[in-house]
Amino acid sequence: MGLTTSRAAPAIDAVLRNQELLAVIALYQRGLPESLAPLVPGLRRMAQRPKQRITTTDPDLDARFRTWQSAHSVEELAPLMRNSTLQTGLRRFALLHGHLEVVAFVAAATRVVDWDWHMAASNGHTSVLDWLEASGEPHPRGLMECGVSNNQLAVVIWAHTRQLDVALNLRTVAAEQGYLEILRYLDAHSLSSWDPIAVSIAAERGHLDVLGFLHAKHVARWSRLLQICNSRSLEQSGSSQSTQWSASAAFTA
């Protein structure tokens, strides 16, 4: 008995390390067709993500899905809807990657929630936002904020044309993150208010194009900016270009 167990151990270990094989075994246990095996591990990971990573895309899963989609129809995803974990993973995946057919397929069997809008907005999928809007669902708060925070100008424009809510600090967020085109748009349309502390943060992070834009707008107190840029915290960050730039700007303002 001991010898048999010893010989079987490597084979068992090999099975446990083979994620694809484990996925197939799990499929049979759940009564799912084998054709869905390439998608199951990724969908499970997507469903189990912590909130701070919920809007991050999964290129590997997306590649697997596109390969699967080339040989199958969306309706063949129906067995996944019987499992709550896989259903959640499929829903998040479709919204994050902008697969509108899958979004519509999942929504037909479930209820649209605010997170659906936010996940689509965070990754710039205005076609999904159009579909959610056309379905009669009310716009949730925070869509423009999603666009600004994730550098999605198309979403910012989409939200603005619909006169959706505008958070007070969006220009500050755009400046701090170095999102110049979004900052230009917000400024051109007088959207959101402005906090001068963003100049200091933009300088510390080396966003020279943002500093140039703000300098041209005469937004900042450049003498204070010069002090910030010469501080030890900035020197440690290695943004010597910001120090040189701010010194020039401060004395030519």
RONUKOL-694977 format. One record per residue (C-alpha): residue in three letters; chain; x, y, z. Coordinates in pm, 1 decimal. Layout:
<rs>
+------+-------+----------+----------+----------+
: resn : chain :       xx :       yy :       zz :
+------+-------+----------+----------+----------+
:  ALA :     A :        X :        Y :        Z :
...
+------+-------+----------+----------+----------+
</rs>
This chain:
<rs>
+------+-------+----------+----------+----------+
: resn : chain :       xx :       yy :       zz :
+------+-------+----------+----------+----------+
:  MET :     A :      0.0 :      0.0 :      0.0 :
:  GLY :     A :    282.0 :    239.8 :     93.1 :
:  LEU :     A :    461.8 :    171.2 :   -235.7 :
:  THR :     A :    147.7 :    236.9 :   -437.6 :
:  THR :     A :     86.4 :    562.4 :   -254.7 :
:  SER :     A :    447.3 :    666.9 :   -307.7 :
:  ARG :     A :    429.3 :    601.3 :   -681.3 :
:  ALA :     A :     96.9 :    782.7 :   -711.7 :
:  ALA :     A :    217.3 :   1093.4 :   -530.9 :
:  PRO :     A :    402.4 :   1248.6 :   -830.2 :
:  ALA :     A :     98.8 :   1197.4 :  -1052.7 :
:  ILE :     A :   -132.3 :   1354.8 :   -795.5 :
:  ASP :     A :    107.0 :   1644.3 :   -752.9 :
:  ALA :     A :    118.3 :   1695.7 :  -1130.1 :
:  VAL :     A :   -261.3 :   1709.0 :  -1144.2 :
:  LEU :     A :   -278.0 :   1962.8 :   -861.8 :
:  ARG :     A :    -28.1 :   2185.9 :  -1042.1 :
:  ASN :     A :   -211.8 :   2169.1 :  -1374.8 :
:  GLN :     A :   -461.4 :   2454.2 :  -1351.6 :
:  GLU :     A :   -624.6 :   2372.2 :  -1683.6 :
:  LEU :     A :   -685.6 :   2011.1 :  -1580.2 :
:  LEU :     A :   -822.8 :   2122.7 :  -1244.8 :
:  ALA :     A :  -1057.3 :   2355.8 :  -1428.2 :
:  VAL :     A :  -1187.1 :   2069.3 :  -1641.5 :
:  ILE :     A :  -1241.5 :   1855.0 :  -1330.8 :
:  ALA :     A :  -1425.4 :   2141.7 :  -1165.2 :
:  LEU :     A :  -1640.2 :   2181.1 :  -1475.1 :
:  TYR :     A :  -1752.8 :   1820.6 :  -1459.8 :
:  GLN :     A :  -1829.1 :   1862.6 :  -1089.5 :
:  ARG :     A :  -2047.5 :   2164.2 :  -1165.5 :
:  GLY :     A :  -2207.6 :   2012.8 :  -1473.3 :
:  LEU :     A :  -2048.9 :   2267.2 :  -1709.3 :
:  PRO :     A :  -1944.7 :   2189.0 :  -2068.1 :
:  GLU :     A :  -1574.7 :   2133.3 :  -2129.9 :
:  SER :     A :  -1566.5 :   2415.0 :  -2386.2 :
:  LEU :     A :  -1584.7 :   2666.7 :  -2100.5 :
:  ALA :     A :  -1273.8 :   2528.8 :  -1927.0 :
:  PRO :     A :  -1035.3 :   2801.1 :  -2055.9 :
:  LEU :     A :  -1252.6 :   3072.3 :  -1900.5 :
:  VAL :     A :  -1330.5 :   2932.1 :  -1556.3 :
:  PRO :     A :  -1002.6 :   3004.5 :  -1367.8 :
:  GLY :     A :   -992.6 :   3365.7 :  -1487.4 :
:  LEU :     A :  -1360.2 :   3426.8 :  -1411.6 :
:  ARG :     A :  -1313.0 :   3287.3 :  -1063.7 :
:  ARG :     A :  -1017.4 :   3519.9 :  -1005.8 :
:  MET :     A :  -1219.2 :   3812.4 :  -1134.9 :
:  ALA :     A :  -1504.2 :   3737.4 :   -894.5 :
:  GLN :     A :  -1274.3 :   3704.9 :   -594.0 :
:  ARG :     A :  -1083.0 :   4029.5 :   -641.5 :
:  PRO :     A :  -1064.1 :   4276.0 :   -352.4 :
:  LYS :     A :  -1246.7 :   4605.7 :   -400.6 :
:  GLN :     A :   -928.9 :   4805.6 :   -460.6 :
:  ARG :     A :   -857.0 :   4597.5 :   -773.1 :
:  ILE :     A :  -1211.8 :   4558.9 :   -896.5 :
:  THR :     A :  -1166.4 :   4795.1 :  -1193.2 :
:  THR :     A :   -838.9 :   4642.7 :  -1317.7 :
:  THR :     A :   -855.1 :   4457.2 :  -1649.3 :
:  ASP :     A :   -727.2 :   4102.1 :  -1710.2 :
:  PRO :     A :   -552.1 :   4082.7 :  -2051.1 :
:  ASP :     A :   -493.0 :   3707.0 :  -2023.3 :
:  LEU :     A :   -860.4 :   3633.4 :  -1960.4 :
:  ASP :     A :   -958.8 :   3871.7 :  -2238.3 :
:  ALA :     A :   -732.1 :   3688.8 :  -2484.5 :
:  ARG :     A :   -878.9 :   3354.8 :  -2378.1 :
:  PHE :     A :  -1230.9 :   3487.7 :  -2417.1 :
:  ARG :     A :  -1166.1 :   3624.4 :  -2765.3 :
:  THR :     A :  -1029.2 :   3286.7 :  -2871.3 :
:  TRP :     A :  -1334.0 :   3116.1 :  -2721.5 :
:  GLN :     A :  -1570.6 :   3367.9 :  -2883.9 :
:  SER :     A :  -1430.4 :   3295.5 :  -3229.1 :
:  ALA :     A :  -1578.0 :   2945.0 :  -3210.9 :
:  HIS :     A :  -1880.0 :   2990.7 :  -2983.5 :
:  SER :     A :  -2187.6 :   3208.5 :  -2938.1 :
:  VAL :     A :  -2263.0 :   3422.4 :  -2635.6 :
:  GLU :     A :  -2561.8 :   3203.0 :  -2554.3 :
:  GLU :     A :  -2320.9 :   2917.5 :  -2478.6 :
:  LEU :     A :  -2214.7 :   3110.1 :  -2167.5 :
:  ALA :     A :  -2551.9 :   3029.7 :  -2009.2 :
:  PRO :     A :  -2421.0 :   2743.5 :  -1787.6 :
:  LEU :     A :  -2192.4 :   2991.9 :  -1611.0 :
:  MET :     A :  -2496.7 :   3182.0 :  -1488.8 :
:  ARG :     A :  -2595.2 :   2890.1 :  -1265.4 :
:  ASN :     A :  -2288.9 :   2946.9 :  -1045.9 :
:  SER :     A :  -2291.9 :   3271.8 :   -845.4 :
:  THR :     A :  -1911.8 :   3307.7 :   -840.9 :
:  LEU :     A :  -1872.3 :   3251.4 :  -1214.4 :
:  GLN :     A :  -2169.3 :   3476.5 :  -1287.5 :
:  THR :     A :  -2007.1 :   3758.2 :  -1089.3 :
:  GLY :     A :  -1676.6 :   3702.2 :  -1266.8 :
:  LEU :     A :  -1843.9 :   3703.9 :  -1608.6 :
:  ARG :     A :  -2033.7 :   4022.1 :  -1530.4 :
:  ARG :     A :  -1723.1 :   4207.6 :  -1410.8 :
:  PHE :     A :  -1513.4 :   4081.5 :  -1700.4 :
:  ALA :     A :  -1765.0 :   4193.3 :  -1962.7 :
:  LEU :     A :  -1800.0 :   4540.6 :  -1812.7 :
:  LEU :     A :  -1427.2 :   4596.2 :  -1762.0 :
:  HIS :     A :  -1336.8 :   4485.4 :  -2114.8 :
:  GLY :     A :  -1633.8 :   4638.4 :  -2294.1 :
:  HIS :     A :  -1784.2 :   4316.6 :  -2432.4 :
:  LEU :     A :  -2127.3 :   4463.4 :  -2494.0 :
:  GLU :     A :  -2292.9 :   4140.7 :  -2610.3 :
:  VAL :     A :  -2192.3 :   3970.1 :  -2287.8 :
:  VAL :     A :  -2302.7 :   4269.8 :  -2080.7 :
:  ALA :     A :  -2646.8 :   4249.5 :  -2241.0 :
:  PHE :     A :  -2657.3 :   3871.2 :  -2198.8 :
:  VAL :     A :  -2578.2 :   3889.5 :  -1827.1 :
:  ALA :     A :  -2807.0 :   4187.4 :  -1766.0 :
:  ALA :     A :  -3099.5 :   3998.5 :  -1918.1 :
:  ALA :     A :  -3080.5 :   3750.4 :  -1630.9 :
:  THR :     A :  -2976.2 :   3984.4 :  -1348.7 :
:  ARG :     A :  -3029.7 :   4337.7 :  -1220.4 :
:  VAL :     A :  -2813.5 :   4631.2 :  -1327.5 :
:  VAL :     A :  -2639.4 :   4797.2 :  -1031.4 :
:  ASP :     A :  -2430.4 :   5113.2 :   -989.9 :
:  TRP :     A :  -2105.6 :   4915.1 :   -998.4 :
:  ASP :     A :  -2187.5 :   4812.8 :  -1356.5 :
:  TRP :     A :  -2173.7 :   5175.2 :  -1466.1 :
:  HIS :     A :  -1861.4 :   5248.8 :  -1264.3 :
:  MET :     A :  -1664.3 :   4952.3 :  -1398.9 :
:  ALA :     A :  -1748.4 :   5044.1 :  -1758.2 :
:  ALA :     A :  -1667.6 :   5411.9 :  -1698.4 :
:  SER :     A :  -1335.0 :   5335.4 :  -1530.4 :
:  ASN :     A :  -1211.9 :   5168.3 :  -1848.9 :
:  GLY :     A :  -1357.9 :   5412.6 :  -2100.3 :
:  HIS :     A :  -1633.4 :   5193.5 :  -2246.8 :
:  THR :     A :  -1881.5 :   5458.0 :  -2354.8 :
:  SER :     A :  -2062.9 :   5205.7 :  -2576.5 :
:  VAL :     A :  -2149.9 :   5009.7 :  -2262.6 :
:  LEU :     A :  -2259.3 :   5331.5 :  -2091.5 :
:  ASP :     A :  -2480.2 :   5406.5 :  -2394.0 :
:  TRP :     A :  -2637.6 :   5062.3 :  -2363.9 :
:  LEU :     A :  -2698.6 :   5096.3 :  -1990.2 :
:  GLU :     A :  -2854.3 :   5436.6 :  -2050.7 :
:  ALA :     A :  -3075.7 :   5305.5 :  -2331.1 :
:  SER :     A :  -3194.5 :   5024.0 :  -2105.7 :
:  GLY :     A :  -3368.7 :   5283.6 :  -1892.6 :
:  GLU :     A :  -3145.5 :   5258.2 :  -1587.8 :
:  PRO :     A :  -3087.8 :   5586.4 :  -1398.9 :
:  HIS :     A :  -2737.7 :   5732.5 :  -1403.5 :
:  PRO :     A :  -2556.6 :   5672.4 :  -1074.9 :
:  ARG :     A :  -2347.7 :   5941.5 :   -913.8 :
:  GLY :     A :  -1973.8 :   5951.1 :   -972.0 :
:  LEU :     A :  -1943.0 :   5864.6 :  -1342.0 :
:  MET :     A :  -1741.9 :   6174.0 :  -1429.1 :
:  GLU :     A :  -1523.7 :   6109.5 :  -1125.4 :
:  CYS :     A :  -1454.2 :   5758.5 :  -1259.5 :
:  GLY :     A :  -1349.9 :   5909.2 :  -1590.8 :
:  VAL :     A :  -1118.1 :   6165.6 :  -1434.2 :
:  SER :     A :   -958.9 :   5925.5 :  -1184.9 :
:  ASN :     A :   -879.9 :   5672.9 :  -1458.5 :
:  ASN :     A :   -773.1 :   5918.3 :  -1731.8 :
:  GLN :     A :  -1073.2 :   5842.0 :  -1953.9 :
:  LEU :     A :  -1145.1 :   6165.5 :  -2138.6 :
:  ALA :     A :  -1423.3 :   6009.6 :  -2348.1 :
:  VAL :     A :  -1613.8 :   5925.9 :  -2030.3 :
:  VAL :     A :  -1564.4 :   6278.0 :  -1893.2 :
:  ILE :     A :  -1710.6 :   6420.7 :  -2215.0 :
:  TRP :     A :  -1992.2 :   6162.6 :  -2208.6 :
:  ALA :     A :  -2087.8 :   6258.9 :  -1853.7 :
:  HIS :     A :  -2058.2 :   6631.7 :  -1922.2 :
:  THR :     A :  -2286.4 :   6623.2 :  -2226.7 :
:  ARG :     A :  -2551.4 :   6462.7 :  -2004.7 :
:  GLN :     A :  -2497.0 :   6722.3 :  -1731.7 :
:  LEU :     A :  -2423.2 :   6458.0 :  -1471.3 :
:  ASP :     A :  -2293.9 :   6544.2 :  -1125.7 :
:  VAL :     A :  -1947.8 :   6698.3 :  -1095.3 :
:  ALA :     A :  -1739.1 :   6638.9 :   -783.2 :
:  LEU :     A :  -1573.5 :   6947.1 :   -634.5 :
:  ASN :     A :  -1212.4 :   6829.0 :   -662.5 :
:  LEU :     A :  -1187.6 :   6692.9 :  -1017.7 :
:  ARG :     A :   -946.6 :   6954.5 :  -1152.7 :
:  THR :     A :   -726.1 :   6894.0 :   -852.0 :
:  VAL :     A :   -730.0 :   6516.3 :   -912.2 :
:  ALA :     A :   -642.3 :   6559.0 :  -1280.5 :
:  ALA :     A :   -349.7 :   6790.5 :  -1199.8 :
:  GLU :     A :   -212.0 :   6565.6 :   -927.3 :
:  GLN :     A :   -225.4 :   6260.1 :  -1154.3 :
:  GLY :     A :    -75.6 :   6438.9 :  -1454.9 :
:  TYR :     A :   -383.4 :   6396.3 :  -1676.3 :
:  LEU :     A :   -330.3 :   6708.1 :  -1885.8 :
:  GLU :     A :   -599.4 :   6656.6 :  -2151.5 :
:  ILE :     A :   -863.3 :   6597.4 :  -1887.8 :
:  LEU :     A :   -742.0 :   6901.1 :  -1694.2 :
:  ARG :     A :   -768.4 :   7111.8 :  -2010.5 :
:  TYR :     A :  -1124.9 :   6992.2 :  -2071.9 :
:  LEU :     A :  -1238.5 :   7053.0 :  -1715.0 :
:  ASP :     A :  -1082.4 :   7397.7 :  -1716.9 :
:  ALA :     A :  -1228.6 :   7491.8 :  -2055.6 :
:  HIS :     A :  -1578.3 :   7408.6 :  -1932.9 :
:  SER :     A :  -1530.2 :   7544.0 :  -1579.5 :
:  LEU :     A :  -1607.5 :   7204.9 :  -1431.3 :
:  SER :     A :  -1518.7 :   7148.6 :  -1066.8 :
:  SER :     A :  -1327.1 :   7375.3 :   -832.6 :
:  TRP :     A :   -952.6 :   7410.0 :   -781.0 :
:  ASP :     A :   -719.9 :   7354.0 :   -485.6 :
:  PRO :     A :   -372.5 :   7513.3 :   -526.2 :
:  ILE :     A :   -215.4 :   7230.2 :   -324.7 :
:  ALA :     A :   -237.8 :   7027.1 :   -646.6 :
:  VAL :     A :     47.1 :   7239.2 :   -784.3 :
:  SER :     A :    276.0 :   7113.7 :   -511.2 :
:  ILE :     A :    174.8 :   6752.6 :   -569.6 :
:  ALA :     A :    211.4 :   6783.9 :   -948.0 :
:  ALA :     A :    560.1 :   6927.4 :   -893.5 :
:  GLU :     A :    661.2 :   6649.0 :   -657.5 :
:  ARG :     A :    549.5 :   6393.8 :   -915.0 :
:  GLY :     A :    728.7 :   6563.9 :  -1202.7 :
:  HIS :     A :    423.6 :   6651.9 :  -1416.1 :
:  LEU :     A :    596.7 :   6927.4 :  -1613.7 :
:  ASP :     A :    325.6 :   6961.4 :  -1878.4 :
:  VAL :     A :     64.8 :   7016.7 :  -1607.8 :
:  LEU :     A :    285.5 :   7273.8 :  -1435.6 :
:  GLY :     A :    329.7 :   7456.8 :  -1765.7 :
:  PHE :     A :    -45.7 :   7464.8 :  -1821.7 :
:  LEU :     A :   -116.4 :   7590.6 :  -1470.5 :
:  HIS :     A :    158.4 :   7850.7 :  -1497.3 :
:  ALA :     A :      5.3 :   7982.2 :  -1819.3 :
:  LYS :     A :   -330.2 :   8006.1 :  -1640.6 :
:  HIS :     A :   -167.4 :   8193.2 :  -1349.7 :
:  VAL :     A :   -322.7 :   7944.7 :  -1110.7 :
:  ALA :     A :    -39.9 :   7893.4 :   -866.8 :
:  ARG :     A :    162.0 :   8094.9 :   -621.9 :
:  TRP :     A :    494.4 :   8025.2 :   -787.0 :
:  SER :     A :    713.7 :   8142.2 :   -499.2 :
:  ARG :     A :    551.4 :   7878.1 :   -279.8 :
:  LEU :     A :    593.0 :   7622.8 :   -557.5 :
:  LEU :     A :    963.2 :   7703.6 :   -573.7 :
:  GLN :     A :    996.4 :   7629.3 :   -202.4 :
:  ILE :     A :    817.8 :   7297.8 :   -245.9 :
:  CYS :     A :   1035.2 :   7199.2 :   -539.8 :
:  ASN :     A :   1350.9 :   7272.3 :   -344.9 :
:  SER :     A :   1242.3 :   7068.6 :    -43.7 :
:  ARG :     A :   1417.4 :   6749.4 :     52.0 :
:  SER :     A :   1107.8 :   6539.1 :    -29.8 :
:  LEU :     A :   1124.4 :   6646.4 :   -392.9 :
:  GLU :     A :   1498.8 :   6591.6 :   -415.5 :
:  GLN :     A :   1452.8 :   6239.0 :   -282.2 :
:  SER :     A :   1187.4 :   6172.8 :   -547.0 :
:  GLY :     A :   1442.2 :   6254.6 :   -816.0 :
:  SER :     A :   1229.1 :   6519.8 :   -988.8 :
:  SER :     A :   1520.1 :   6757.2 :  -1053.6 :
:  GLN :     A :   1354.3 :   6869.6 :  -1377.1 :
:  SER :     A :   1062.1 :   7006.6 :  -1175.2 :
:  THR :     A :   1302.6 :   7200.1 :   -955.2 :
:  GLN :     A :   1475.0 :   7356.9 :  -1257.2 :
:  TRP :     A :   1145.5 :   7429.9 :  -1430.0 :
:  SER :     A :    982.9 :   7588.2 :  -1124.7 :
:  ALA :     A :   1286.2 :   7806.8 :  -1058.7 :
:  SER :     A :   1257.5 :   7946.3 :  -1410.6 :
:  ALA :     A :    879.1 :   7984.2 :  -1387.6 :
:  ALA :     A :    891.8 :   8151.2 :  -1048.9 :
:  PHE :     A :   1118.9 :   8430.6 :  -1169.4 :
:  THR :     A :    948.0 :   8485.1 :  -1504.2 :
:  ALA :     A :    588.0 :   8485.6 :  -1378.2 :
+------+-------+----------+----------+----------+
</rs>
